[in-house]
């Protein structure tokens, strides 16, 4: 049985403009440039103002516009709304915040190089090999990861060859092609199924008559676990050698590469992307001045030509084709105005956020010393700017600032706080810096344990638990004491 009833419901929906703004805010400079270029291609009603055509005297333009007035056109729809005749063109343009217009113009952003897949495929085609074996070899090459390793199980590759290539073969056959063809290619170590095999493939290409090389190969083959765990005494006893002999062997091993595909990108052209700072921070006479990179603040405007075209089409209200054209142009003009508003809001949000960060971390930007960093979380910046925490998070995500002390990743400026013995709040970043300094100065023959680090930092005024030391050490990618041991 059908029933009718009333229901009240509260909900929040984001307008398309809000979604567009959030998307723009989280883009870093290079992504923003690409997004802007795409928008300019898709919307001819949107224009970027060249340096030589910028309006210099805004006030005189506004006065001239007000004196001129606008002409009303009678149509079936309100054309004046579409023409934005109540706004001068400079009011629908976004303006730059930074004078660094040419500072980043000559940076090399992208470089192309040969892919690992192409490099290996060229070599395999120079080998005298049957057609079926060649296809298997090419398939193996196609399954290598960016480091040059074959991470997949051979059994899975045999199955794939049958299903996708129509090649029915055996695990033994694929193993044979891998070991006798693919792993013989340059660079040495390519096609390895693990680190041990990768290093062995490289050391075997060296002159085996050399005592240090022979010992290194033997250690890699038979004492790999002892090596990775730095059980040096065990290795010395096993081979009955002097410490100096082991040192020479370790020197040879250190020359090997654990990632032989590091200079390539598997199956795709290598793209080496430089960091383009999103912000420029200058220090003058003790003042810290934050600015947007000029590429984040393009000058945009709504096309005057498209406004004129809309006026022309709107005069002919009897032509359905002209009316449709006018509606299409109106949509493009609306979209251009919305986009300019979104860009202006993005610039304002970015500038307010970096200004708040600079205000909070003024000491750090002046000195460049990480110990000057104050504890700062997203909420601190949100409280200053009035923006939501999620907005601040989007702003700092993947953004960099060009400072007098080098390029700084914004997220690195944020850290929690701990209280030292003097009752002062200190940044965890400061504690990590102290921890790193202590470890860098330790005796590498007898590295400091986490318990020893706790005692040392406590003497420096940082009362930290052992588990916290271990957490910070892991975050700094510093291994445990046993693995830091050197001869």
C-alpha positions in Angstrom: 0.0 0.0 0.0 1.4 3.4 -1.0 1.7 6.1 1.7 2.6 9.7 1.5 4.6 11.4 4.2 6.8 14.5 4.7 10.4 14.3 5.8 12.8 17.1 6.7 16.5 16.4 6.1 19.5 18.6 6.7 22.5 18.1 4.5 25.6 19.8 3.1 26.4 19.9 -0.6 29.5 21.4 -2.1 28.9 23.7 -5.1 30.9 23.0 -8.2 32.9 26.2 -7.6 33.8 25.0 -4.1 35.0 21.7 -5.5 37.0 23.4 -8.1 38.6 25.7 -5.5 39.6 22.8 -3.3 41.1 21.0 -6.3 43.1 24.1 -7.2 44.4 24.7 -3.7 46.0 21.4 -3.3 47.9 21.6 -6.7 51.6 22.4 -6.5 53.0 24.9 -9.0 53.8 22.5 -11.9 50.3 20.8 -11.6 48.7 24.3 -11.4 50.4 25.4 -14.6 49.2 22.2 -16.4 45.6 22.7 -15.0 45.6 26.4 -16.1 46.9 25.5 -19.6 44.1 22.9 -19.9 41.5 25.4 -18.8 42.8 28.0 -21.3 42.5 25.5 -24.1 39.0 24.4 -23.2 37.6 27.8 -22.6 38.4 30.5 -25.2 36.5 33.1 -23.2 39.4 32.9 -20.6 42.6 34.8 -21.4 45.9 35.2 -19.8 47.2 38.8 -19.8 50.7 39.3 -21.1 53.1 41.5 -19.3 53.0 44.2 -21.9 49.2 44.4 -21.9 48.6 44.7 -18.1 46.4 47.6 -17.1 48.5 49.9 -15.0 46.1 52.6 -13.8 43.1 50.8 -12.4 41.4 53.9 -11.0 41.4 55.7 -14.3 40.0 52.7 -16.0 37.1 52.5 -13.5 36.3 56.2 -14.0 36.3 55.8 -17.7 34.1 52.8 -17.5 31.6 54.6 -15.3 31.4 57.6 -17.6 30.9 55.5 -20.7 27.9 53.6 -19.4 26.4 50.5 -21.0 23.9 49.8 -23.6 20.9 47.6 -22.8 20.0 44.9 -25.4 16.5 43.5 -25.4 16.4 39.7 -25.9 14.5 36.7 -24.5 17.2 36.4 -21.9 19.1 38.9 -19.8 22.2 39.5 -21.8 23.5 42.2 -19.5 24.0 39.6 -16.8 26.2 37.6 -19.2 28.2 40.6 -20.4 29.2 41.6 -16.8 28.7 45.2 -17.9 28.6 46.3 -14.3 32.2 45.2 -13.8 35.3 46.6 -15.5 37.5 43.9 -17.1 40.3 44.5 -14.6 37.9 43.4 -11.8 37.5 40.0 -13.4 41.3 39.6 -13.7 43.6 38.0 -11.1 46.7 39.9 -10.3 50.2 38.8 -9.3 51.5 39.0 -5.8 55.2 38.4 -6.4 57.8 40.4 -8.4 59.7 37.3 -9.3 58.1 37.0 -12.8 61.2 35.8 -14.6 63.0 34.1 -11.7 61.8 30.6 -12.6 61.2 31.1 -16.3 64.3 29.4 -17.5 64.2 26.3 -15.3 64.4 23.0 -17.0 61.4 21.0 -15.9 61.4 17.9 -17.9 64.1 15.7 -19.5 63.7 12.6 -21.5 65.8 9.5 -21.5 65.7 6.0 -22.7 63.6 3.6 -20.7 65.1 0.5 -19.1 62.6 -1.6 -21.2 63.8 -0.1 -24.5 67.5 -0.4 -23.5 67.2 -4.1 -22.6 65.0 -4.9 -25.6 67.6 -3.4 -28.0 70.2 -5.6 -26.5 68.1 -8.8 -26.5 67.4 -8.3 -30.3 71.2 -8.4 -31.0 71.5 -11.9 -29.5 71.2 -15.0 -31.6 68.0 -16.5 -30.1 64.9 -18.3 -31.4 61.7 -16.4 -32.0 59.9 -18.0 -29.2 62.7 -17.6 -26.7 62.9 -13.9 -27.8 59.2 -13.4 -27.0 59.8 -15.0 -23.6 62.8 -12.8 -22.9 60.9 -9.7 -24.0 58.0 -10.7 -21.6 60.5 -11.1 -18.8 62.0 -7.7 -19.5 58.5 -6.2 -19.5 57.9 -7.6 -16.0 61.0 -6.0 -14.4 60.3 -3.2 -11.9 61.8 0.3 -11.9 64.8 -1.0 -9.9 65.5 -3.7 -12.5 64.3 -6.6 -10.3 62.0 -9.5 -11.3 59.6 -9.6 -8.4 57.1 -11.9 -9.9 57.1 -15.7 -9.4 58.3 -17.6 -12.5 55.2 -19.8 -12.3 52.9 -16.8 -12.6 54.9 -15.7 -15.7 54.6 -19.2 -17.2 50.8 -18.9 -16.8 50.6 -15.4 -18.2 52.6 -16.5 -21.3 50.1 -19.2 -22.0 47.0 -17.0 -21.5 48.1 -13.7 -23.0 50.8 -14.7 -25.5 49.8 -18.2 -26.5 53.2 -19.5 -25.6 53.1 -22.8 -23.7 56.4 -23.3 -21.9 57.8 -24.6 -18.6 59.2 -23.0 -15.5 62.6 -24.5 -16.3 62.7 -23.0 -19.7 61.8 -19.5 -18.4 64.4 -19.8 -15.7 67.0 -20.8 -18.3 66.1 -17.7 -20.5 66.2 -15.4 -17.5 69.6 -16.6 -16.3 71.4 -17.1 -19.6 70.0 -14.2 -21.6 68.2 -11.5 -19.5 70.6 -11.5 -16.6 73.6 -11.3 -19.0 72.4 -7.9 -20.3 73.7 -4.5 -19.3 73.5 -3.1 -16.6 75.0 -6.0 -14.6 72.5 -7.1 -11.9 69.4 -6.6 -14.0 66.8 -9.4 -13.8 67.7 -10.4 -10.3 65.0 -11.9 -8.1 66.4 -10.4 -4.9 69.2 -8.2 -3.5 71.6 -11.1 -2.9 71.3 -12.2 -6.6 71.6 -8.7 -7.8 74.9 -8.1 -6.0 76.2 -11.5 -7.0 75.5 -10.8 -10.7 77.5 -7.6 -10.4 80.5 -9.0 -8.5 80.8 -11.9 -10.9 81.4 -9.4 -13.8 84.5 -8.2 -12.0 88.0 -9.8 -12.2 87.9 -12.9 -10.0 91.7 -13.1 -9.5 91.5 -10.1 -7.2 91.6 -11.3 -3.6 89.2 -8.7 -2.3 86.7 -9.3 -5.1 86.9 -13.1 -4.6 86.3 -12.7 -0.9 83.4 -10.3 -1.5 81.8 -12.8 -3.9 82.2 -15.6 -1.4 80.7 -13.5 1.4 77.7 -12.5 -0.8 77.1 -16.1 -1.8 77.5 -17.9 1.5 77.5 -15.4 4.3 74.8 -12.9 3.2 72.8 -13.1 6.4 75.9 -12.4 8.5 76.8 -9.5 6.2 73.3 -7.9 6.3 73.3 -8.2 10.1 76.9 -6.9 10.4 78.2 -10.0 12.2 81.7 -9.1 11.1 83.5 -11.2 13.8 81.6 -14.3 12.6 82.8 -13.7 9.0 86.4 -13.1 10.1 86.3 -16.4 12.1 84.6 -18.3 9.2 87.3 -17.4 6.6 90.2 -17.0 9.1 91.1 -13.6 7.7 92.3 -10.3 9.1 90.0 -7.4 9.8 91.8 -5.4 7.0 90.9 -8.2 4.5 87.3 -7.9 5.4 87.4 -4.2 5.1 88.8 -4.5 1.5 86.0 -7.0 0.6 83.3 -4.6 2.1 84.7 -1.8 0.0 84.2 -3.9 -3.1 80.6 -4.7 -2.0 79.9 -1.0 -1.3 80.7 -0.2 -4.9 77.8 -2.4 -6.1 74.4 -0.9 -6.8 71.3 -2.3 -5.1 69.1 -0.6 -7.7 70.6 -1.2 -11.2 67.5 0.3 -12.9 67.8 3.5 -10.9 68.7 5.6 -13.9 65.8 4.3 -15.9 62.0 4.2 -15.6 60.6 0.8 -16.7 58.5 0.9 -19.9 58.0 4.6 -19.8 60.2 7.6 -20.7 62.1 8.9 -17.7 60.7 12.2 -16.5 63.1 14.1 -14.1 61.0 16.7 -12.5 62.8 19.5 -10.6 61.2 21.1 -7.6 59.5 24.4 -8.5 58.9 26.4 -5.3 55.3 27.5 -4.7 56.4 30.4 -2.5 59.3 32.8 -2.3 60.4 34.0 1.2 62.8 36.9 1.4 64.5 38.3 4.5 65.3 42.0 4.5 66.4 44.0 7.5 65.0 41.4 9.9 61.7 41.4 8.1 60.5 38.1 6.6 58.5 38.7 3.5 56.4 35.8 2.0 55.3 35.9 -1.6 53.7 33.6 -4.2 55.8 32.3 -7.0 54.6 34.4 -9.9 53.6 31.2 -11.7 50.9 30.7 -9.0 49.5 34.2 -9.7 48.8 34.6 -13.4 46.9 37.6 -14.6 43.6 36.3 -16.1 40.7 38.1 -17.6 37.4 37.4 -19.4 37.7 37.8 -23.2 36.4 41.1 -24.5 36.1 39.5 -27.9 33.7 36.9 -26.6 31.7 39.6 -24.9 31.4 41.5 -28.3 30.4 38.2 -30.0 27.7 37.6 -27.4 26.4 41.2 -28.0 26.3 40.6 -31.7 24.4 37.3 -31.4 22.0 38.7 -28.9 20.8 41.4 -31.3 19.2 38.7 -33.5 16.6 37.3 -31.1 14.6 35.7 -33.9 17.3 33.3 -35.0 17.3 30.1 -32.9 20.8 29.3 -34.1 22.1 32.7 -32.8 20.2 32.2 -29.6 21.9 28.8 -29.1 25.3 30.3 -29.9 24.6 33.2 -27.4 23.7 30.7 -24.7 26.9 28.7 -25.4 29.1 31.8 -25.3 27.3 32.9 -22.1 28.2 29.5 -20.5 31.8 30.0 -21.4 31.9 33.6 -20.1 30.3 32.4 -16.8 32.9 29.6 -16.5 35.7 32.0 -17.2 34.5 34.4 -14.5 34.0 31.5 -12.0 37.5 30.3 -12.8 39.1 33.7 -12.3 37.3 34.0 -8.9 38.6 30.5 -8.0 42.1 31.5 -8.9 41.8 34.7 -6.9 40.6 32.7 -3.9 43.4 30.2 -4.3 46.0 32.9 -4.4 44.5 34.6 -1.3 44.3 31.3 0.6 47.9 30.4 -0.3 49.2 33.8 0.6 47.3 34.0 4.0 48.6 30.5 4.9 52.2 31.1 4.1 52.0 34.5 5.9 50.7 32.7 9.0 53.5 30.1 8.8 56.1 32.8 8.4 54.7 34.6 11.4 54.9 31.4 13.5 58.4 30.4 12.3 60.0 33.8 11.8 63.1 32.8 13.8 63.7 29.8 11.6 63.5 31.7 8.4 65.9 34.3 9.7 68.5 31.9 11.0 67.9 28.8 8.9 68.6 26.7 12.0 66.2 23.8 12.5 66.6 24.2 16.2 64.8 27.5 15.9 61.6 25.7 14.7 58.7 26.2 17.0 56.2 23.4 17.6 53.5 24.0 15.0 50.5 21.9 14.0 47.8 22.5 11.3 45.4 23.8 13.9 47.8 26.6 14.8 47.8 28.0 11.3 44.1 27.4 10.9 43.5 29.5 14.1 45.5 32.4 12.6 44.0 32.3 9.1 40.4 31.4 10.0 40.5 28.6 7.5 39.5 25.0 8.1 42.3 22.6 9.1 41.5 20.5 5.9 42.2 23.7 3.8 45.5 24.2 5.5 46.4 20.6 4.9 45.6 21.0 1.2 47.8 24.1 1.0 50.9 22.6 2.6 50.5 19.3 0.7 53.4 18.8 -1.7 54.3 22.6 -1.5 57.8 24.0 -1.3 59.2 27.4 -0.4 62.3 29.1 -1.7 64.0 30.6 1.3 67.4 32.3 1.8 68.5 28.9 3.3 67.4 26.8 0.4 64.2 25.0 -0.7 62.0 24.0 2.2 59.2 21.4 2.1 56.3 23.1 4.0 55.3 19.9 5.8 58.8 19.7 7.4 57.9 23.0 9.2 55.1 21.2 11.2 55.9 19.2 14.3 54.4 18.2 17.6 55.9 19.5 20.9 57.4 18.0 24.0 58.3 19.7 27.3 61.9 19.8 28.3 63.3 19.8 31.8 63.0 23.6 32.0 59.3 23.4 31.3 59.6 24.8 27.8 57.8 23.4 24.8 60.2 22.3 22.2 59.6 21.0 18.7 60.0 17.3 18.0 62.0 18.4 15.0 64.5 20.0 17.3 64.8 16.8 19.3 65.3 14.7 16.1 68.1 17.2 15.1 69.8 16.6 18.4 69.4 12.9 18.0 70.9 12.9 14.5 73.8 14.9 15.7 74.5 12.5 18.6 74.4 9.5 16.3 76.6 11.2 13.7 79.4 11.7 16.3 79.2 8.2 17.8 82.1 5.7 17.6 81.0 3.6 14.7 82.9 0.6 16.0 80.7 0.8 19.1 77.4 2.5 18.1 75.2 3.9 20.8 72.2 1.8 21.7 68.7 3.3 22.2 69.2 3.1 26.0 72.5 5.0 25.7 70.8 7.6 23.5 68.1 8.1 26.2 70.8 8.9 28.8 72.6 11.4 26.5 69.5 13.2 25.5 68.4 13.4 29.1 71.7 15.1 29.9 70.8 17.6 27.2 67.5 18.3 28.9 65.2 16.1 26.8 63.5 13.5 29.0 62.4 11.0 26.4 61.4 7.4 26.7 63.3 4.6 24.9 60.4 3.8 22.6 60.2 7.4 21.6 63.9 7.4 20.7 63.3 4.3 18.6 60.4 5.9 16.9 62.3 9.1 16.0 65.3 7.0 14.9 63.1 5.0 12.5 61.5 8.3 11.2 65.0 9.5 10.4 65.8 6.2 8.6 68.6 5.4 11.1 69.1 1.7 11.7 69.6 0.1 15.1 73.0 0.2 16.7 74.0 -3.3 15.5 73.4 -2.3 11.9 75.4 1.0 12.3 78.5 -0.8 13.2 81.6 -0.3 11.0 85.1 -1.7 11.0 
